[in-house]
Amino acid sequence: MAKASAADEPHSSSEGLTTFEARLLRVLALHLVHERPQADQVDLLTRAGFPVADIAGLLDTTPNAVAVVRYQNKRAKKAKGKKKPKGY
């Protein structure tokens, strides 16, 4: 019996991706964030649209740890935007 192609695989998410496509997306995401600090990894994966649970699974950490990093990143960006220009 012939193996099913990747296009014949069942859909794994509400986005309509097959299981194969979802795995490929995860591999590409991991490659993009490889060897970066965890805060940068979480920021990039968040901006790419990954939910907290998926980021935690990709980075081999807990969803709570990812949520904390996301919160810290958000606070850091907010504080950076509130700095007064020099001369005031």
DOLUM-727076 format. One record per atom (N, C-alpha, C, O): atom name; x, y negated, z; residue number from 1; residue in three letters. Coordinates in pm, 1 decimal, padded with zeros to 6 digits. Atoms other than C-alpha are relative to their C-alpha. Example, Ala and Ser with C-alpha at 12.3 -4.5 7.8 and 13.67 -1.06 7.14 Angstrom:
<vexvexs>
+------+----------+----------+----------+-----+------+
! site !     east !    north !       up ! pos ! code !
+------+----------+----------+----------+-----+------+
!    N !  00089.0 !  00119.0 !  00000.0 !   1 !  Ala !
!   CA !  01230.0 !  00450.0 !  00780.0 !   1 !  Ala !
!    C !  00090.0 ! -00120.0 !  00000.0 !   1 !  Ala !
!    O !  00193.6 ! -00118.1 !  00066.5 !   1 !  Ala !
!    N ! -00082.0 !  00119.0 ! -00006.0 !   2 !  Ser !
!   CA !  01367.0 !  00106.0 !  00714.0 !   2 !  Ser !
!    C ! -00077.0 ! -00109.0 !  00073.0 !   2 !  Ser !
!    O ! -00026.1 ! -00219.8 !  00089.9 !   2 !  Ser !
+------+----------+----------+----------+-----+------+
</vexvexs>
This chain:
<vexvexs>
+------+----------+----------+----------+-----+------+
! site !     east !    north !       up ! pos ! code !
+------+----------+----------+----------+-----+------+
!    N !  00083.8 !  00117.2 !  00000.0 !   1 !  Met !
!   CA !  00000.0 !  00000.0 !  00000.0 !   1 !  Met !
!    C !  00089.0 ! -00124.5 !  00000.0 !   1 !  Met !
!    O !  00187.5 ! -00130.7 !  00073.5 !   1 !  Met !
!    N ! -00079.5 !  00121.1 !  00013.9 !   2 !  Ala !
!   CA !  00133.9 ! -00343.2 ! -00095.4 !   2 !  Ala !
!    C ! -00025.6 ! -00092.7 !  00118.1 !   2 !  Ala !
!    O ! -00135.8 ! -00097.7 !  00172.8 !   2 !  Ala !
!    N !  00013.5 !  00097.1 ! -00108.0 !   3 !  Lys !
!   CA !  00199.2 ! -00606.2 !  00168.7 !   3 !  Lys !
!    C ! -00077.7 ! -00121.1 ! -00049.5 !   3 !  Lys !
!    O ! -00069.4 ! -00157.6 ! -00166.8 !   3 !  Lys !
!    N !  00074.4 !  00121.7 !  00033.8 !   4 !  Ala !
!   CA ! -00027.3 ! -00909.8 !  00174.2 !   4 !  Ala !
!    C !  00097.4 ! -00115.7 ! -00013.5 !   4 !  Ala !
!    O !  00199.2 ! -00120.5 !  00055.6 !   4 !  Ala !
!    N ! -00085.3 !  00117.4 !  00015.8 !   5 !  Ser !
!   CA !  00124.2 ! -01235.2 !  00056.8 !   5 !  Ser !
!    C ! -00028.7 ! -00098.8 !  00112.5 !   5 !  Ser !
!    O ! -00125.5 ! -00084.0 !  00187.1 !   5 !  Ser !
!    N !  00018.6 !  00101.6 ! -00104.6 !   6 !  Ala !
!   CA !  00162.5 ! -01536.1 !  00284.5 !   6 !  Ala !
!    C ! -00132.3 ! -00073.5 ! -00018.6 !   6 !  Ala !
!    O ! -00193.9 ! -00116.3 !  00078.9 !   6 !  Ala !
!    N !  00125.2 !  00070.0 !  00027.5 !   7 !  Ala !
!   CA ! -00138.4 ! -01694.3 !  00114.0 !   7 !  Ala !
!    C ! -00121.2 !  00079.9 !  00046.5 !   7 !  Ala !
!    O ! -00227.4 !  00022.6 !  00071.0 !   7 !  Ala !
!    N !  00110.2 ! -00086.0 ! -00041.7 !   8 !  Asp !
!   CA ! -00355.0 ! -01396.3 !  00214.6 !   8 !  Asp !
!    C ! -00011.1 !  00013.0 !  00151.3 !   8 !  Asp !
!    O ! -00105.0 !  00075.6 !  00200.4 !   8 !  Asp !
!    N !  00002.4 ! -00011.1 ! -00145.3 !   9 !  Glu !
!   CA ! -00274.8 ! -01429.8 !  00586.2 !   9 !  Glu !
!    C ! -00116.1 ! -00080.3 !  00057.4 !   9 !  Glu !
!    O ! -00161.6 ! -00177.0 ! -00003.7 !   9 !  Glu !
!    N !  00108.4 !  00076.1 ! -00063.6 !  10 !  Pro !
!   CA ! -00546.3 ! -01546.5 !  00822.8 !  10 !  Pro !
!    C !  00048.3 ! -00137.2 !  00045.1 !  10 !  Pro !
!    O !  00166.6 ! -00158.2 !  00071.8 !  10 !  Pro !
!    N ! -00033.5 !  00134.6 ! -00046.7 !  11 !  His !
!   CA ! -00557.8 ! -01909.0 !  00922.1 !  11 !  His !
!    C !  00021.0 !  00002.1 !  00150.0 !  11 !  His !
!    O ! -00053.7 !  00067.1 !  00223.2 !  11 !  His !
!    N ! -00035.8 ! -00004.2 ! -00141.2 !  12 !  Ser !
!   CA ! -00397.7 ! -01975.0 !  01259.5 !  12 !  Ser !
!    C ! -00046.1 ! -00122.2 !  00077.7 !  12 !  Ser !
!    O ! -00038.5 ! -00123.0 !  00200.6 !  12 !  Ser !
!    N !  00037.6 !  00121.6 ! -00070.9 !  13 !  Ser !
!   CA ! -00528.4 ! -02320.9 !  01340.1 !  13 !  Ser !
!    C ! -00114.2 ! -00070.4 ! -00070.6 !  13 !  Ser !
!    O ! -00154.5 ! -00032.2 ! -00180.5 !  13 !  Ser !
!    N !  00107.7 !  00079.0 !  00059.0 !  14 !  Ser !
!   CA ! -00800.9 ! -02571.9 !  01274.1 !  14 !  Ser !
!    C !  00049.3 ! -00083.4 ! -00117.5 !  14 !  Ser !
!    O ! -00031.0 ! -00138.2 ! -00193.1 !  14 !  Ser !
!    N ! -00056.9 !  00077.6 !  00109.5 !  15 !  Glu !
!   CA ! -00562.4 ! -02742.5 !  01031.5 !  15 !  Glu !
!    C !  00001.2 !  00078.4 ! -00129.8 !  15 !  Glu !
!    O !  00038.2 !  00024.4 ! -00234.1 !  15 !  Glu !
!    N !  00006.4 ! -00080.3 !  00120.3 !  16 !  Gly !
!   CA ! -00607.2 ! -02457.4 !  00785.7 !  16 !  Gly !
!    C !  00132.3 !  00061.9 ! -00040.7 !  16 !  Gly !
!    O !  00146.3 !  00107.6 ! -00154.1 !  16 !  Gly !
!    N ! -00128.8 ! -00061.6 !  00031.3 !  17 !  Leu !
!   CA ! -00249.5 ! -02331.3 !  00802.9 !  17 !  Leu !
!    C ! -00007.2 !  00150.5 !  00022.0 !  17 !  Leu !
!    O ! -00072.7 !  00197.9 !  00114.8 !  17 !  Leu !
!    N ! -00010.0 ! -00143.0 ! -00023.5 !  18 !  Thr !
!   CA ! -00179.0 ! -01964.3 !  00762.5 !  18 !  Thr !
!    C !  00099.1 !  00023.6 !  00112.6 !  18 !  Thr !
!    O !  00172.1 ! -00067.7 !  00151.4 !  18 !  Thr !
!    N ! -00094.8 ! -00034.3 ! -00105.8 !  19 !  Thr !
!   CA !  00018.2 ! -01786.9 !  01032.8 !  19 !  Thr !
!    C !  00142.6 ! -00022.8 ! -00047.9 !  19 !  Thr !
!    O !  00225.7 ! -00075.4 !  00026.1 !  19 !  Thr !
!    N ! -00133.5 !  00018.3 !  00056.8 !  20 !  Phe !
!   CA !  00322.6 ! -01788.9 !  00806.0 !  20 !  Phe !
!    C !  00035.4 ! -00148.5 ! -00007.5 !  20 !  Phe !
!    O !  00145.9 ! -00188.0 !  00029.9 !  20 !  Phe !
!    N ! -00025.5 !  00143.3 !  00011.7 !  21 !  Glu !
!   CA !  00290.5 ! -02162.4 !  00738.8 !  21 !  Glu !
!    C !  00022.3 ! -00064.3 !  00136.4 !  21 !  Glu !
!    O !  00108.1 ! -00151.3 !  00151.4 !  21 !  Glu !
!    N ! -00015.9 !  00053.3 ! -00135.0 !  22 !  Ala !
!   CA !  00252.0 ! -02237.3 !  01108.4 !  22 !  Ala !
!    C !  00137.1 !  00034.8 !  00056.0 !  22 !  Ala !
!    O !  00201.4 ! -00049.3 !  00118.8 !  22 !  Ala !
!    N ! -00134.0 ! -00040.5 ! -00045.9 !  23 !  Arg !
!   CA !  00568.3 ! -02039.5 !  01188.3 !  23 !  Arg !
!    C !  00108.2 ! -00078.8 ! -00071.7 !  23 !  Arg !
!    O !  00205.4 ! -00122.2 ! -00009.9 !  23 !  Arg !
!    N ! -00097.8 !  00076.4 !  00077.4 !  24 !  Leu !
!   CA !  00757.7 ! -02213.1 !  00909.9 !  24 !  Leu !
!    C !  00006.8 ! -00144.3 !  00049.0 !  24 !  Leu !
!    O !  00115.3 ! -00201.6 !  00059.0 !  24 !  Leu !
!    N !  00004.5 !  00135.6 ! -00053.0 !  25 !  Leu !
!   CA !  00645.8 ! -02551.0 !  01042.2 !  25 !  Leu !
!    C !  00075.5 ! -00009.8 !  00131.7 !  25 !  Leu !
!    O !  00146.9 ! -00107.3 !  00155.0 !  25 !  Leu !
!    N ! -00070.6 ! -00001.1 ! -00127.3 !  26 !  Arg !
!   CA !  00776.7 ! -02459.2 !  01387.9 !  26 !  Arg !
!    C !  00151.0 !  00010.8 ! -00019.3 !  26 !  Arg !
!    O !  00227.4 ! -00055.7 !  00050.7 !  26 !  Arg !
!    N ! -00143.6 ! -00015.1 !  00027.3 !  27 !  Val !
!   CA !  01114.1 ! -02350.9 !  01248.0 !  27 !  Val !
!    C !  00057.5 ! -00132.2 ! -00050.2 !  27 !  Val !
!    O !  00165.2 ! -00173.3 ! -00006.9 !  27 !  Val !
!    N ! -00046.8 !  00128.8 !  00051.5 !  28 !  Leu !
!   CA !  01148.2 ! -02678.0 !  01056.5 !  28 !  Leu !
!    C !  00005.9 ! -00105.2 !  00110.8 !  28 !  Leu !
!    O !  00099.9 ! -00184.4 !  00117.0 !  28 !  Leu !
!    N !  00001.5 !  00095.2 ! -00111.6 !  29 !  Ala !
!   CA !  01052.5 ! -02878.5 !  01365.3 !  29 !  Ala !
!    C !  00118.7 !  00023.3 !  00092.4 !  29 !  Ala !
!    O !  00183.8 ! -00071.8 !  00135.6 !  29 !  Ala !
!    N ! -00114.6 ! -00030.9 ! -00086.2 !  30 !  Leu !
!   CA !  01313.6 ! -02698.9 !  01574.0 !  30 !  Leu !
!    C !  00130.8 ! -00042.7 ! -00063.8 !  30 !  Leu !
!    O !  00220.5 ! -00092.3 !  00004.3 !  30 !  Leu !
!    N ! -00122.4 !  00039.3 !  00070.2 !  31 !  His !
!   CA !  01577.6 ! -02761.7 !  01309.4 !  31 !  His !
!    C !  00020.6 ! -00152.2 !  00006.7 !  31 !  His !
!    O !  00133.5 ! -00199.4 !  00020.1 !  31 !  His !
!    N ! -00010.0 !  00145.8 ! -00002.6 !  32 !  Leu !
!   CA !  01500.1 ! -03134.5 !  01309.3 !  32 !  Leu !
!    C !  00043.0 ! -00054.9 !  00134.9 !  32 !  Leu !
!    O !  00110.7 ! -00157.5 !  00140.9 !  32 !  Leu !
!    N ! -00030.8 !  00052.9 ! -00132.7 !  33 !  Val !
!   CA !  01536.1 ! -03176.2 !  01684.5 !  33 !  Val !
!    C !  00120.3 !  00068.7 !  00064.2 !  33 !  Val !
!    O !  00156.7 !  00036.8 !  00177.4 !  33 !  Val !
!    N ! -00114.0 ! -00075.3 ! -00052.7 !  34 !  His !
!   CA !  01830.7 ! -02940.5 !  01731.7 !  34 !  His !
!    C !  00111.6 ! -00094.0 !  00046.3 !  34 !  His !
!    O !  00145.2 ! -00190.0 ! -00022.9 !  34 !  His !
!    N ! -00113.5 !  00072.8 ! -00058.8 !  35 !  Glu !
!   CA !  02111.6 ! -03079.7 !  01952.0 !  35 !  Glu !
!    C ! -00029.4 ! -00146.0 !  00031.4 !  35 !  Glu !
!    O !  00062.5 ! -00227.8 !  00033.6 !  35 !  Glu !
!    N !  00035.6 !  00134.8 ! -00044.7 !  36 !  Arg !
!   CA !  01923.4 ! -03394.2 !  02051.9 !  36 !  Arg !
!    C ! -00036.6 !  00008.1 !  00147.6 !  36 !  Arg !
!    O ! -00070.3 !  00115.8 !  00196.8 !  36 !  Arg !
!    N !  00045.3 !  00000.0 ! -00139.9 !  37 !  Pro !
!   CA !  01847.4 ! -03497.1 !  02410.2 !  37 !  Pro !
!    C ! -00148.8 !  00036.2 !  00006.8 !  37 !  Pro !
!    O ! -00223.9 !  00011.0 ! -00087.5 !  37 !  Pro !
!    N !  00137.1 ! -00046.2 ! -00013.5 !  38 !  Gln !
!   CA !  01520.2 ! -03356.1 !  02541.5 !  38 !  Gln !
!    C ! -00101.8 ! -00112.1 ! -00020.9 !  38 !  Gln !
!    O ! -00207.2 ! -00090.0 ! -00080.4 !  38 !  Gln !
!    N !  00092.9 !  00112.0 !  00016.3 !  39 !  Ala !
!   CA !  01356.4 ! -03698.9 !  02552.6 !  39 !  Ala !
!    C ! -00022.1 ! -00030.7 ! -00147.8 !  39 !  Ala !
!    O ! -00134.6 ! -00058.3 ! -00189.4 !  39 !  Ala !
!    N !  00012.3 !  00022.9 !  00144.5 !  40 !  Asp !
!   CA !  01427.9 ! -03747.8 !  02181.5 !  40 !  Asp !
!    C ! -00076.5 !  00113.2 ! -00067.1 !  40 !  Asp !
!    O ! -00157.4 !  00089.4 ! -00156.7 !  40 !  Asp !
!    N !  00070.5 ! -00114.7 !  00056.6 !  41 !  Gln !
!   CA !  01306.4 ! -03396.6 !  02101.0 !  41 !  Gln !
!    C ! -00150.1 ! -00014.0 !  00022.2 !  41 !  Gln !
!    O ! -00229.5 !  00003.3 ! -00070.2 !  41 !  Gln !
!    N !  00142.1 !  00014.6 ! -00033.6 !  42 !  Val !
!   CA !  00976.5 ! -03456.7 !  02280.0 !  42 !  Val !
!    C ! -00061.0 ! -00114.4 ! -00079.2 !  42 !  Val !
!    O ! -00172.0 ! -00101.2 ! -00130.7 !  42 !  Val !
!    N !  00050.5 !  00115.2 !  00073.6 !  43 !  Asp !
!   CA !  00935.1 ! -03798.1 !  02116.4 !  43 !  Asp !
!    C ! -00022.9 !  00034.1 ! -00147.1 !  43 !  Asp !
!    O ! -00128.3 !  00002.1 ! -00202.1 !  43 !  Asp !
!    N !  00013.2 ! -00035.2 !  00141.2 !  44 !  Leu !
!   CA !  00996.0 ! -03664.6 !  01764.2 !  44 !  Leu !
!    C ! -00113.7 !  00098.7 ! -00023.7 !  44 !  Leu !
!    O ! -00191.7 !  00082.7 ! -00117.6 !  44 !  Leu !
!    N !  00105.3 ! -00100.1 !  00017.3 !  45 !  Leu !
!   CA !  00767.9 ! -03365.2 !  01807.3 !  45 !  Leu !
!    C ! -00137.9 ! -00058.5 !  00029.3 !  45 !  Leu !
!    O ! -00236.5 ! -00019.2 ! -00033.1 !  45 !  Leu !
!    N !  00126.3 !  00067.4 ! -00028.3 !  46 !  Thr !
!   CA !  00496.3 ! -03584.8 !  01959.6 !  46 !  Thr !
!    C ! -00043.4 ! -00083.0 ! -00120.0 !  46 !  Thr !
!    O ! -00159.3 ! -00078.5 ! -00161.1 !  46 !  Thr !
!    N !  00031.9 !  00081.9 !  00116.5 !  47 !  Arg !
!   CA !  00514.5 ! -03825.0 !  01667.7 !  47 !  Arg !
!    C ! -00036.1 !  00084.9 ! -00121.5 !  47 !  Arg !
!    O ! -00107.8 !  00038.7 ! -00210.3 !  47 !  Arg !
!    N !  00033.6 ! -00091.9 !  00108.9 !  48 !  Ala !
!   CA !  00494.0 ! -03523.9 !  01432.7 !  48 !  Ala !
!    C ! -00137.2 !  00062.6 !  00020.6 !  48 !  Ala !
!    O ! -00187.3 !  00132.5 ! -00067.5 !  48 !  Ala !
!    N !  00134.8 ! -00047.0 ! -00022.8 !  49 !  Gly !
!   CA !  00160.8 ! -03438.7 !  01591.5 !  49 !  Gly !
!    C ! -00013.2 !  00129.7 !  00076.9 !  49 !  Gly !
!    O ! -00122.4 !  00186.1 !  00084.5 !  49 !  Gly !
!    N !  00007.0 ! -00123.0 ! -00078.6 !  50 !  Phe !
!   CA !  00250.1 ! -03137.3 !  01804.5 !  50 !  Phe !
!    C ! -00062.5 ! -00027.6 !  00135.6 !  50 !  Phe !
!    O ! -00027.5 ! -00126.5 !  00200.0 !  50 !  Phe !
!    N !  00055.2 !  00015.9 ! -00134.3 !  51 !  Pro !
!   CA !  00040.6 ! -03095.8 !  02119.5 !  51 !  Pro !
!    C !  00101.2 !  00040.2 !  00107.8 !  51 !  Pro !
!    O !  00200.0 !  00107.7 !  00079.1 !  51 !  Pro !
!    N ! -00091.5 ! -00024.0 ! -00112.2 !  52 !  Val !
!   CA !  00207.9 ! -03073.2 !  02461.4 !  52 !  Val !
!    C !  00033.7 !  00148.6 !  00014.0 !  52 !  Val !
!    O !  00150.3 !  00183.9 !  00031.5 !  52 !  Val !
!    N ! -00023.7 ! -00144.0 ! -00018.0 !  53 !  Ala !
!   CA !  00165.4 ! -02694.2 !  02486.0 !  53 !  Ala !
!    C !  00091.9 !  00055.5 ! -00108.1 !  53 !  Ala !
!    O !  00176.9 !  00139.8 ! -00079.3 !  53 !  Ala !
!    N ! -00087.0 ! -00047.0 !  00108.7 !  54 !  Asp !
!   CA !  00328.5 ! -02637.5 !  02145.9 !  54 !  Asp !
!    C !  00142.8 ! -00050.5 !  00017.5 !  54 !  Asp !
!    O !  00238.6 !  00023.1 ! -00006.4 !  54 !  Asp !
!    N ! -00133.6 !  00055.6 ! -00024.2 !  55 !  Ile !
!   CA !  00618.9 ! -02869.0 !  02229.1 !  55 !  Ile !
!    C !  00069.7 !  00079.6 !  00110.0 !  55 !  Ile !
!    O !  00187.7 !  00112.8 !  00098.4 !  55 !  Ile !
!    N ! -00056.4 ! -00077.6 ! -00110.8 !  56 !  Ala !
!   CA !  00672.3 ! -02682.0 !  02554.8 !  56 !  Ala !
!    C !  00047.0 !  00136.6 ! -00049.2 !  56 !  Ala !
!    O !  00154.9 !  00182.2 ! -00011.4 !  56 !  Ala !
!    N ! -00039.1 ! -00129.9 !  00054.1 !  57 !  Gly !
!   CA !  00679.8 ! -02351.4 !  02369.1 !  57 !  Gly !
!    C !  00121.8 ! -00008.7 ! -00089.8 !  57 !  Gly !
!    O !  00209.2 !  00077.8 ! -00084.7 !  57 !  Gly !
!    N ! -00114.2 !  00018.0 !  00089.7 !  58 !  Leu !
!   CA !  00922.2 ! -02481.4 !  02107.8 !  58 !  Leu !
!    C !  00129.3 ! -00026.1 !  00077.3 !  58 !  Leu !
!    O !  00235.9 !  00023.2 !  00040.3 !  58 !  Leu !
!    N ! -00118.4 !  00040.8 ! -00075.9 !  59 !  Leu !
!   CA !  01159.2 ! -02626.2 !  02368.3 !  59 !  Leu !
!    C !  00027.5 !  00090.4 !  00119.7 !  59 !  Leu !
!    O !  00119.0 !  00064.2 !  00197.8 !  59 !  Leu !
!    N ! -00016.9 ! -00097.6 ! -00108.1 !  60 !  Asp !
!   CA !  01125.8 ! -02333.6 !  02610.4 !  60 !  Asp !
!    C ! -00002.0 ! -00068.1 !  00137.0 !  60 !  Asp !
!    O !  00088.0 ! -00050.3 !  00219.1 !  60 !  Asp !
!    N !  00019.8 !  00068.6 ! -00127.2 !  61 !  Thr !
!   CA !  00999.5 ! -02547.8 !  02896.0 !  61 !  Thr !
!    C ! -00148.8 !  00004.2 !  00033.9 !  61 !  Thr !
!    O ! -00226.9 !  00068.1 ! -00036.6 !  61 !  Thr !
!    N !  00140.6 ! -00002.5 ! -00040.7 !  62 !  Thr !
!   CA !  00671.5 ! -02608.0 !  03076.5 !  62 !  Thr !
!    C ! -00075.5 ! -00119.5 ! -00059.6 !  62 !  Thr !
!    O ! -00015.5 ! -00222.8 ! -00089.4 !  62 !  Thr !
!    N !  00079.0 !  00114.2 !  00047.0 !  63 !  Pro !
!   CA !  00385.8 ! -02826.9 !  02952.8 !  63 !  Pro !
!    C !  00009.5 ! -00120.1 !  00094.6 !  63 !  Pro !
!    O !  00005.9 ! -00234.8 !  00050.0 !  63 !  Pro !
!    N ! -00013.5 !  00110.4 ! -00094.9 !  64 !  Asn !
!   CA !  00421.0 ! -03031.0 !  03273.0 !  64 !  Asn !
!    C !  00130.3 ! -00077.1 ! -00024.0 !  64 !  Asn !
!    O !  00131.1 ! -00200.0 ! -00018.1 !  64 !  Asn !
!    N ! -00128.4 !  00067.0 !  00027.1 !  65 !  Ala !
!   CA !  00787.9 ! -03105.2 !  03195.5 !  65 !  Ala !
!    C ! -00010.9 ! -00087.3 ! -00125.0 !  65 !  Ala !
!    O !  00042.8 ! -00198.1 ! -00128.6 !  65 !  Ala !
!    N !  00018.9 !  00078.1 !  00122.9 !  66 !  Val !
!   CA !  00688.9 ! -03220.8 !  02845.9 !  66 !  Val !
!    C ! -00085.7 ! -00122.9 !  00028.5 !  66 !  Val !
!    O ! -00056.1 ! -00231.9 ! -00020.5 !  66 !  Val !
!    N !  00087.3 !  00113.2 ! -00033.9 !  67 !  Ala !
!   CA !  00411.0 ! -03440.1 !  02986.5 !  67 !  Ala !
!    C !  00077.1 ! -00107.7 !  00076.0 !  67 !  Ala !
!    O !  00055.9 ! -00226.7 !  00052.9 !  67 !  Ala !
!    N ! -00080.8 !  00095.4 ! -00075.6 !  68 !  Val !
!   CA !  00657.1 ! -03602.9 !  03227.5 !  68 !  Val !
!    C !  00093.0 ! -00076.6 ! -00093.6 !  68 !  Val !
!    O !  00105.7 ! -00198.4 ! -00081.9 !  68 !  Val !
!    N ! -00091.0 !  00066.2 !  00095.0 !  69 !  Val !
!   CA !  00905.2 ! -03676.4 !  02947.4 !  69 !  Val !
!    C ! -00078.4 ! -00095.6 ! -00089.0 !  69 !  Val !
!    O ! -00031.9 ! -00206.1 ! -00116.8 !  69 !  Val !
!    N !  00082.8 !  00088.8 !  00082.4 !  70 !  Arg !
!   CA !  00625.4 ! -03819.5 !  02731.1 !  70 !  Arg !
!    C ! -00035.5 ! -00126.5 !  00077.1 !  70 !  Arg !
!    O ! -00031.0 ! -00236.4 !  00021.7 !  70 !  Arg !
!    N !  00033.2 !  00114.3 ! -00084.1 !  71 !  Tyr !
!   CA !  00521.3 ! -04045.4 !  03019.8 !  71 !  Tyr !
!    C !  00121.3 ! -00092.5 !  00015.5 !  71 !  Tyr !
!    O !  00108.9 ! -00214.5 !  00004.7 !  71 !  Tyr !
!    N ! -00121.8 !  00080.4 ! -00015.5 !  72 !  Gln !
!   CA !  00881.3 ! -04159.2 !  03076.2 !  72 !  Gln !
!    C !  00035.4 ! -00072.7 ! -00129.3 !  72 !  Gln !
!    O !  00075.8 ! -00188.9 ! -00126.4 !  72 !  Gln !
!    N ! -00026.9 !  00063.4 !  00129.0 !  73 !  Asn !
!   CA !  00928.3 ! -04226.8 !  02703.9 !  73 !  Asn !
!    C ! -00094.2 ! -00117.6 ! -00022.6 !  73 !  Asn !
!    O ! -00052.6 ! -00223.2 ! -00070.4 !  73 !  Asn !
!    N !  00099.2 !  00105.4 !  00017.7 !  74 !  Lys !
!   CA !  00606.9 ! -04430.9 !  02698.3 !  74 !  Lys !
!    C !  00033.2 ! -00120.8 !  00086.8 !  74 !  Lys !
!    O !  00024.3 ! -00234.8 !  00041.1 !  74 !  Lys !
!    N ! -00036.6 !  00109.7 ! -00090.4 !  75 !  Arg !
!   CA !  00714.7 ! -04636.7 !  03000.5 !  75 !  Arg !
!    C !  00124.2 ! -00073.3 ! -00050.0 !  75 !  Arg !
!    O !  00131.2 ! -00196.0 ! -00044.1 !  75 !  Arg !
!    N ! -00123.6 !  00060.9 !  00049.1 !  76 !  Ala !
!   CA !  01060.3 ! -04695.2 !  02852.3 !  76 !  Ala !
!    C ! -00027.2 ! -00088.9 ! -00121.5 !  76 !  Ala !
!    O !  00030.4 ! -00197.0 ! -00133.0 !  76 !  Ala !
!    N !  00033.5 !  00080.0 !  00118.1 !  77 !  Lys !
!   CA !  00913.1 ! -04819.8 !  02523.0 !  77 !  Lys !
!    C ! -00076.7 ! -00125.8 !  00039.6 !  77 !  Lys !
!    O ! -00054.5 ! -00233.2 ! -00016.4 !  77 !  Lys !
!    N !  00078.7 !  00114.4 ! -00046.1 !  78 !  Lys !
!   CA !  00667.6 ! -05046.0 !  02705.2 !  78 !  Lys !
!    C !  00091.6 ! -00102.9 !  00066.2 !  78 !  Lys !
!    O !  00077.1 ! -00222.9 !  00042.7 !  78 !  Lys !
!    N ! -00092.9 !  00090.3 ! -00068.0 !  79 !  Ala !
!   CA !  00945.5 ! -05193.3 !  02921.5 !  79 !  Ala !
!    C !  00092.4 ! -00068.4 ! -00100.2 !  79 !  Ala !
!    O !  00127.1 ! -00185.4 ! -00083.6 !  79 !  Ala !
!    N ! -00088.5 !  00055.5 !  00102.6 !  80 !  Lys !
!   CA !  01165.6 ! -05245.2 !  02616.5 !  80 !  Lys !
!    C ! -00070.0 ! -00111.5 ! -00077.5 !  80 !  Lys !
!    O ! -00006.2 ! -00209.6 ! -00115.9 !  80 !  Lys !
!    N !  00076.7 !  00099.3 !  00073.0 !  81 !  Gly !
!   CA !  00890.2 ! -05442.0 !  02443.0 !  81 !  Gly !
!    C ! -00031.1 ! -00124.5 !  00078.9 !  81 !  Gly !
!    O ! -00064.9 ! -00227.3 !  00020.2 !  81 !  Gly !
!    N !  00032.0 !  00114.0 ! -00086.7 !  82 !  Lys !
!   CA !  00837.6 ! -05674.6 !  02741.5 !  82 !  Lys !
!    C !  00119.9 ! -00086.0 !  00035.3 !  82 !  Lys !
!    O !  00104.4 ! -00186.0 !  00105.4 !  82 !  Lys !
!    N ! -00118.6 !  00080.2 ! -00032.6 !  83 !  Lys !
!   CA !  01195.5 ! -05804.9 !  02763.0 !  83 !  Lys !
!    C ! -00012.6 ! -00138.6 ! -00062.8 !  83 !  Lys !
!    O ! -00054.8 ! -00153.5 ! -00177.5 !  83 !  Lys !
!    N !  00004.6 !  00136.3 !  00049.2 !  84 !  Lys !
!   CA !  01215.7 ! -06179.8 !  02728.9 !  84 !  Lys !
!    C !  00122.1 ! -00028.8 ! -00085.8 !  84 !  Lys !
!    O !  00231.6 !  00018.4 ! -00055.1 !  84 !  Lys !
!    N ! -00116.3 !  00037.9 !  00081.5 !  85 !  Pro !
!   CA !  01437.2 ! -06322.8 !  02454.9 !  85 !  Pro !
!    C !  00095.3 ! -00088.7 !  00079.4 !  85 !  Pro !
!    O !  00052.7 ! -00158.8 !  00171.2 !  85 !  Pro !
!    N ! -00099.6 !  00081.4 ! -00070.0 !  86 !  Lys !
!   CA !  01758.0 ! -06490.3 !  02570.5 !  86 !  Lys !
!    C ! -00028.7 ! -00147.4 ! -00024.4 !  86 !  Lys !
!    O ! -00073.3 ! -00187.0 ! -00132.0 !  86 !  Lys !
!    N !  00019.9 !  00143.5 !  00011.4 !  87 !  Gly !
!   CA !  01735.9 ! -06860.4 !  02636.1 !  87 !  Gly !
!    C ! -00129.9 ! -00048.2 !  00061.1 !  87 !  Gly !
!    O ! -00159.5 ! -00167.6 !  00056.0 !  87 !  Gly !
!    N !  00125.3 !  00039.6 ! -00065.1 !  88 !  Tyr !
!   CA !  01403.4 ! -06859.7 !  02819.1 !  88 !  Tyr !
!    C !  00011.2 !  00004.2 !  00147.6 !  88 !  Tyr !
!    O ! -00085.4 ! -00026.2 !  00217.7 !  88 !  Tyr !
+------+----------+----------+----------+-----+------+
</vexvexs>
